[in-house]
Amino acid sequence: MILLAIILAVTAFVFAGFAVWPAARLRPRWLAPSILAGLAGVAGATYFAGAQPQAPGVPYQQAAAERMATNPEALGQAAQMERLRDILRTDETDAAAWAQLGRMLARSERELEAINAFQRSLRLELNARTLSDLGQTFINLNDGQVTDEARAAFEEAQRMDAALPEPGFFFGLQAFQSGDIDAAETIWLDLIARLDDRDPYKILISEQVFQLLSQPQVNAEAVEAAAASEDFDPRQRIADMVQRLEARVAAGDAGFADHLRLIRVRGMLGDNEGGMDALQAARDRFAEREGAMTILDLLAAALQTDEGQGE
C-alpha cells in the first residue's frame, strides 16, 4: 500500500533526523518517542483499515481467474497443479481435488507431497481408488518395496472395491519380494484370470508378471565368487542353467516360473525355435490355468513377431 509505505518512510526519516540533529541536547526526552508512537499508530490504523493480509494479490487473482477459465487439458502440468491449488484455496473440503493433486504430485515424483494430498482427501472421503494410489506412492517412495503402510492401503482399497486390479498385483509383488515365488505366482495368475479380456490392466499385469517371474534365480554371492575365478565362463553358466530348467520341465517338476525362465533365456540366446518348444511345453502343462494361458498367448504372439522380423 502506497500510503503505508509513505508513513514508514517518514518514520525512518524522523528517526534519522533525531539521531543527527545538532540540537539534540535541547529537545525534550519524550518528543522522539511520542512522534514515533504517533506515526506507528497512524500506520497501524491505515493497515488494518485497508489491508487484507490473507487475500491473494491482484496479479495472483488474475492468474487464478485465467487458469479457472481455461480447459485443464490445455494447461501444462505445473499450471494444472496450480489450478487444483486454486480450487483448494477456495474450498479445502474438496476431496476429489486433493486426490487429483496427489496423483499429479506422484507423477512428478514428489511423493511426500502426494502422500499428504492423498491423506487429506481420505480424511474427507474414503475412496478405493485414492487408497490404491496412496499405496502405490508409498511403494515409489520406498524404491519399489511393498511396505506395511502400502499393504494396509491396498487392503482397505480391496475391501471397498474388490474389482480393483492394483491391490492384487501388489500383494503378489510383496510375496515375490519376500522370496515366496509360489505364493506370488498363485496370486498373480488368479488375478489375471479374474480380469475381463477387455480390461487393459489384464495385458499390462500379464506383461509385468512375465518380466518378474521369468527372472533367473541366482545366488549373487556365488556369481560374484565365480566371476572372480580365472576359469569363469558366462556362456557355460547360462548353458548349465538351461540344462537344469530343461531337466525340471522334462521331469514334470517345473513350476510356471521355471517354464517362463526357460522361454526367456531361449529368447535371450536368439533360439526362437527352442523358445517356441519351451512355450508349447508350458501350454501343455498349464492348459487349465486361465491366467497362465493369457501370459503364454502374449508370449506366443511376441515370438511369432520376432520370427517374422528375422526372416
ChimeraX attribute file (.defattr): number of C-alpha atoms within 10 A of each C-alpha:
attribute: neighborCount
match mode: 1-to-1
recipient: residues
	/A:1	9
	/A:2	7
	/A:3	11
	/A:4	17
	/A:5	11
	/A:6	12
	/A:7	17
	/A:8	16
	/A:9	12
	/A:10	14
	/A:11	19
	/A:12	12
	/A:13	12
	/A:14	15
	/A:15	15
	/A:16	11
	/A:17	13
	/A:18	14
	/A:19	11
	/A:20	9
	/A:21	11
	/A:22	9
	/A:23	8
	/A:24	12
	/A:25	8
	/A:26	8
	/A:27	11
	/A:28	8
	/A:29	10
	/A:30	8
	/A:31	11
	/A:32	16
	/A:33	11
	/A:34	11
	/A:35	14
	/A:36	16
	/A:37	13
	/A:38	13
	/A:39	17
	/A:40	15
	/A:41	12
	/A:42	14
	/A:43	19
	/A:44	13
	/A:45	13
	/A:46	15
	/A:47	15
	/A:48	10
	/A:49	9
	/A:50	10
	/A:51	12
	/A:52	10
	/A:53	9
	/A:54	6
	/A:55	9
	/A:56	12
	/A:57	10
	/A:58	9
	/A:59	9
	/A:60	12
	/A:61	13
	/A:62	12
	/A:63	15
	/A:64	19
	/A:65	13
	/A:66	12
	/A:67	19
	/A:68	15
	/A:69	9
	/A:70	13
	/A:71	10
	/A:72	15
	/A:73	8
	/A:74	10
	/A:75	13
	/A:76	10
	/A:77	15
	/A:78	11
	/A:79	15
	/A:80	21
	/A:81	20
	/A:82	16
	/A:83	23
	/A:84	21
	/A:85	17
	/A:86	20
	/A:87	17
	/A:88	16
	/A:89	12
	/A:90	9
	/A:91	11
	/A:92	15
	/A:93	16
	/A:94	17
	/A:95	23
	/A:96	17
	/A:97	22
	/A:98	25
	/A:99	28
	/A:100	19
	/A:101	24
	/A:102	29
	/A:103	23
	/A:104	18
	/A:105	22
	/A:106	24
	/A:107	13
	/A:108	12
	/A:109	14
	/A:110	16
	/A:111	23
	/A:112	15
	/A:113	14
	/A:114	26
	/A:115	23
	/A:116	15
	/A:117	22
	/A:118	29
	/A:119	20
	/A:120	18
	/A:121	25
	/A:122	19
	/A:123	11
	/A:124	14
	/A:125	15
	/A:126	15
	/A:127	18
	/A:128	21
	/A:129	17
	/A:130	25
	/A:131	26
	/A:132	26
	/A:133	24
	/A:134	29
	/A:135	28
	/A:136	26
	/A:137	25
	/A:138	25
	/A:139	20
	/A:140	17
	/A:141	18
	/A:142	13
	/A:143	8
	/A:144	14
	/A:145	17
	/A:146	23
	/A:147	15
	/A:148	13
	/A:149	12
	/A:150	25
	/A:151	20
	/A:152	15
	/A:153	21
	/A:154	28
	/A:155	19
	/A:156	17
	/A:157	25
	/A:158	20
	/A:159	13
	/A:160	15
	/A:161	14
	/A:162	13
	/A:163	14
	/A:164	18
	/A:165	19
	/A:166	19
	/A:167	28
	/A:168	21
	/A:169	21
	/A:170	23
	/A:171	19
	/A:172	24
	/A:173	24
	/A:174	22
	/A:175	17
	/A:176	17
	/A:177	13
	/A:178	12
	/A:179	11
	/A:180	13
	/A:181	19
	/A:182	16
	/A:183	15
	/A:184	24
	/A:185	23
	/A:186	14
	/A:187	18
	/A:188	23
	/A:189	23
	/A:190	15
	/A:191	21
	/A:192	26
	/A:193	16
	/A:194	14
	/A:195	18
	/A:196	10
	/A:197	12
	/A:198	8
	/A:199	10
	/A:200	10
	/A:201	16
	/A:202	20
	/A:203	17
	/A:204	11
	/A:205	20
	/A:206	22
	/A:207	15
	/A:208	13
	/A:209	21
	/A:210	19
	/A:211	13
	/A:212	17
	/A:213	20
	/A:214	19
	/A:215	15
	/A:216	16
	/A:217	10
	/A:218	9
	/A:219	8
	/A:220	9
	/A:221	9
	/A:222	10
	/A:223	13
	/A:224	10
	/A:225	10
	/A:226	15
	/A:227	13
	/A:228	10
	/A:229	9
	/A:230	7
	/A:231	8
	/A:232	13
	/A:233	11
	/A:234	12
	/A:235	10
	/A:236	10
	/A:237	13
	/A:238	14
	/A:239	12
	/A:240	12
	/A:241	18
	/A:242	17
	/A:243	13
	/A:244	14
	/A:245	20
	/A:246	17
	/A:247	13
	/A:248	15
	/A:249	20
	/A:250	11
	/A:251	9
	/A:252	10
	/A:253	11
	/A:254	17
	/A:255	16
	/A:256	19
	/A:257	21
	/A:258	22
	/A:259	24
	/A:260	27
	/A:261	23
	/A:262	27
	/A:263	28
	/A:264	23
	/A:265	20
	/A:266	19
	/A:267	17
	/A:268	11
	/A:269	12
	/A:270	12
	/A:271	14
	/A:272	19
	/A:273	13
	/A:274	16
	/A:275	23
	/A:276	18
	/A:277	15
	/A:278	20
	/A:279	22
	/A:280	16
	/A:281	16
	/A:282	24
	/A:283	17
	/A:284	10
	/A:285	17
	/A:286	17
	/A:287	13
	/A:288	10
	/A:289	13
	/A:290	15
	/A:291	22
	/A:292	25
	/A:293	19
	/A:294	19
	/A:295	21
	/A:296	22
	/A:297	13
	/A:298	14
	/A:299	21
	/A:300	16
	/A:301	11
	/A:302	12
	/A:303	19
	/A:304	13
	/A:305	11
	/A:306	14
	/A:307	12
	/A:308	9
	/A:309	8
	/A:310	8
	/A:311	5
